[in-house]
Amino acid sequence: MSPRLRNRILVGDVRERLRELADASVDCVITSPPYFQLRDFGMAGQLGLEPTVGDWVEELRVVLGGLIRVLKPTGSLWLNLGDTYSRHHRSGAPPKSLVLAPERLLLALAADGWIVRNKLIWAKTNPMPSSVADRLSGTYDVVYLLVRSGRYHFDLDAIRLPHRSHRTDRRAGRPVYPPPGQGAPSWDSDHGNQGLAALHARGQVGHRLGKNPGDVWQIPAANYRGAHFATFPEALVERPLLAGCPERVCRRCGRPYKRGGRVSRSQLGASPPRRAPRDVHRFKHHYRVIRTRGPLRPGCSCRAASQPGLVLDPFFGAGTVALVAAQHGRDWIGIELNPDFARLANERIANARTDRATTQASSERQAA
Ligand SMILES: C[S@@+](CC[C@H](N)C(=O)[O-])C[C@H]1O[C@@H](n2cnc3c(N)ncnc32)[C@H](O)[C@@H]1O
């Protein structure tokens, strides 16, 4: 990918601008396309306002076909979708029925060869109040994890959560974890789920680095009050980014760096996170354990320099994906149809950069 395109917004229709990105150049896509007939983003050429749900599926299928080309074979796509209720038979479902738009799209994508690895429930802890009296109010959206091949980059260790329960070694009075180096290695998808039964058989409570966060995520909807009214919450982007977008990749062949292997005492703590994420209450402990999971090492034998992993949001809106990417040292590219939203996103990104620089300067002053 040309350095000129990194950390930039391409303003225009995703179906046009995606063509400018090189083949197999993107490590991860995190995006929330317009839901079917939910919002008017005020631009000719916008997706989401198709007359029928079938048309919406076909348009998104075209966009995702373009993403297949730009995504590396090791890449992943995290797709946030929500449903709507039909108002007319002509939309594709009887009035008052859920349209089942996400399900229809996913069936089409599976037919196009996408491997559907997860369906995550984003359970909103602050759902919109609803006045409906003849059904339950809707309180969740979905996020699908899609990949192109069975071997893809997935850093589960980066998003593990602390175990709630600890099996205690009665004599020593401390929790029992597998000895260092004997936990299930999980830095790539080949090893993902091995070892839990073995750990339990040895009387251990779970993986030394914490537990798998599972597929129901309790996250409040975004409280962003700017001119864009459909932004992601940053917390919803954080886990997909940490798990799906490598910290570093080889500049020559593009393969992701990995963590793992033997960890010497002197290497422990060699790569602390740049800053704690927002939901610190859960992550304080989490990041302490992450630091013990070993240094980054190349996933290839090129002996070339490295560069940050690259995340793309083809429906960029107010740029939440870029904010989270920058917090975690990844590069990003956004595509957005509406120039006003692109301007807003650039302002948000610049403000966040200034905030980070101010925080860093003050912590350096305190440390001095
Ligand atoms: C749900 S919003 C994305 C919000 C974003 N995730 C954020 O956090 O700000 C969908 C975005 O897709 C944009 N969009 C709609 N049709 C598009 C098209 N054909 N090409 C590019 N962007 C488009 C809309 O303008 C809108 O900003």
The ligand as a Tripos MOL2 file, in Angstrom:
@<TRIPOS>MOLECULE
LIG
   27    29     1     0     0
SMALL
NO_CHARGES

@<TRIPOS>ATOM
      1 C1        -23.3000    3.7660   10.0780 C.3       1 LIG1
      2 S1        -22.3480    5.0480    9.3980 S.3       1 LIG1
      3 C2        -20.7150    4.6620    9.9060 C.3       1 LIG1
      4 C3        -20.3500    5.3080   11.2000 C.3       1 LIG1
      5 C4        -18.9140    5.0380   11.6320 C.3       1 LIG1
      6 N1        -18.7460    3.6400   11.9750 N.3       1 LIG1
      7 C5        -18.5300    5.9310   12.8050 C.2       1 LIG1
      8 O1        -18.2020    5.4440   13.8860 O.co2     1 LIG1
      9 O2        -18.6140    7.1640   12.6450 O.co2     1 LIG1
     10 C6        -22.3210    4.6610    7.6990 C.3       1 LIG1
     11 C7        -21.5670    5.6860    6.8390 C.3       1 LIG1
     12 O3        -21.5130    5.1920    5.4940 O.3       1 LIG1
     13 C8        -21.5190    6.3210    4.6410 C.3       1 LIG1
     14 N2        -21.9180    5.8700    3.2860 N.ar      1 LIG1
     15 C9        -23.1550    5.5770    2.8300 C.ar      1 LIG1
     16 N3        -23.1090    5.2110    1.5420 N.ar      1 LIG1
     17 C10       -21.8080    5.2550    1.1590 C.ar      1 LIG1
     18 C11       -21.1370    4.9940   -0.0680 C.ar      1 LIG1
     19 N4        -21.7980    4.6200   -1.1670 N.pl3     1 LIG1
     20 N5        -19.7820    5.1340   -0.0840 N.ar      1 LIG1
     21 C12       -19.1100    5.5260    1.0240 C.ar      1 LIG1
     22 N6        -19.6970    5.8050    2.2100 N.ar      1 LIG1
     23 C13       -21.0450    5.6780    2.2820 C.ar      1 LIG1
     24 C14       -22.5040    7.2780    5.3010 C.3       1 LIG1
     25 O4        -22.3110    8.6110    4.8730 O.3       1 LIG1
     26 C15       -22.1990    7.0600    6.7920 C.3       1 LIG1
     27 O5        -21.2980    8.0210    7.2730 O.3       1 LIG1
@<TRIPOS>BOND
     1     1     2 1
     2     2     3 1
     3     2    10 1
     4     3     4 1
     5     4     5 1
     6     5     6 1
     7     5     7 1
     8     7     8 2
     9     7     9 1
    10    10    11 1
    11    11    12 1
    12    11    26 1
    13    12    13 1
    14    13    14 1
    15    13    24 1
    16    14    15 ar
    17    14    23 ar
    18    15    16 ar
    19    16    17 ar
    20    17    18 ar
    21    17    23 ar
    22    18    19 1
    23    18    20 ar
    24    20    21 ar
    25    21    22 ar
    26    22    23 ar
    27    24    25 1
    28    24    26 1
    29    26    27 1
@<TRIPOS>SUBSTRUCTURE
     1 LIG1         1 GROUP 0 **** ****
